[in-house]
Each structure stands twice: as structure tokens, then as C-alpha cells.
Amino acid sequence: MNIQLIYPEHLQDWVGDGTKRPEKSDEFNYIGISIEERRGHYYYAKGIAIPITAQEQLYIRTNPKLYYFSTALKLHLRIQALRDQADGL
């Protein structure tokens, strides 16, 4: 089993082409865990584990920055949707 802590981080508010990045808030201040084992790859954050592809794992480990179209933001939104769904039960 291979585990790596992931610290999602914000970049400056605007990308060079004028695209706005997500706002900074406590919602984005957490530690994630990237897990690789024989059965697959997983990302754990905010009490939820989700299966991810080997490519997503590579991207989140090499670039944990939260900005539009990043793997870090995509995984963050998947986890947030599951948390919101669980809160509605």
C-alpha cells in the first residue's frame, strides 16, 4: 500500500487569461490522502473515500492546486457532492 498526504492549495484569484479561480475559504482547507493498493486507487478527504483512476492519482499527487479544470478541484467537487447527499438523508 502506498499513501501520500495531499494538501490542496489555492492559487492567485485570477488566471492569466482572466478566468476566475475558486474563492478561498475554510471549505477548501483540509488534508486529503491519496491511497494506492492492489485493488485500486482511492482519494480520501473530509471523511469520504472515493475510487479514482491511476491517472487522477498521478495528477492529484503532482498538482494539488485548486483551480478550474484541475483534478484537485474535480475530486473536491465529487467529495462535496457525496457529503451534501449524505447530509440530505
C-alpha positions in Angstrom: 0.0 0.0 0.0 1.3 3.4 -0.9 -0.2 6.5 0.9 0.6 10.2 0.3 -0.9 13.2 2.1 -2.3 15.8 -0.2 -2.6 19.5 0.8 -5.0 21.2 -1.6 -3.9 24.8 -2.1 -5.3 27.9 -3.8 -3.5 29.9 -6.4 -4.0 33.6 -7.1 -7.6 34.6 -7.7 -7.3 35.1 -11.5 -5.6 33.1 -14.2 -3.6 34.9 -16.8 -6.5 34.7 -19.3 -9.0 36.3 -17.0 -10.6 33.1 -15.7 -11.6 33.4 -12.0 -10.4 30.6 -9.7 -12.5 29.3 -6.7 -12.7 31.6 -3.8 -10.5 30.9 -0.7 -12.5 29.6 2.3 -12.3 27.0 5.1 -14.3 24.7 2.8 -11.0 24.2 0.8 -8.7 24.0 3.9 -8.2 20.3 4.5 -5.8 17.4 4.1 -6.6 14.6 1.6 -5.0 11.2 1.4 -4.1 9.5 -1.9 -4.1 5.7 -1.5 -2.7 3.2 -3.9 -3.2 -0.6 -3.2 -3.5 -3.7 -5.2 -7.3 -3.4 -5.6 -7.1 0.2 -6.9 -6.6 3.9 -6.3 -8.5 6.0 -3.8 -8.7 9.5 -2.6 -9.9 10.2 1.0 -10.9 13.6 2.3 -13.5 15.0 4.7 -14.4 11.6 5.9 -15.2 10.2 2.4 -13.2 7.8 0.3 -13.8 7.7 -3.5 -12.2 5.4 -6.1 -10.0 7.3 -8.6 -8.1 6.3 -11.7 -4.3 5.9 -11.8 -4.1 9.0 -13.9 -6.2 11.0 -11.4 -3.9 9.8 -8.7 -0.8 11.0 -10.6 -2.4 14.4 -11.2 -3.5 15.0 -7.6 -0.1 14.0 -6.3 1.9 16.2 -8.6 -0.5 19.1 -8.7 -2.8 19.5 -5.7 -3.8 23.1 -6.6 -7.5 24.0 -6.6 -8.4 25.9 -9.8 -10.9 25.4 -12.5 -10.4 22.2 -14.6 -7.8 20.8 -12.2 -8.0 17.2 -10.9 -7.8 18.5 -7.3 -11.0 20.6 -7.8 -12.8 17.8 -9.7 -12.1 15.4 -6.8 -13.1 18.1 -4.2 -16.4 18.6 -6.0 -17.1 14.8 -6.1 -16.5 14.5 -2.4 -18.5 17.6 -1.7 -21.5 16.2 -3.7 -21.3 13.0 -1.7 -21.2 14.9 1.6 -24.2 17.1 0.5 -26.1 13.9 -0.5 -25.3 12.3 2.9 -26.5 15.5 4.7 -29.8 15.3 3.0 -30.6 11.8 4.3 
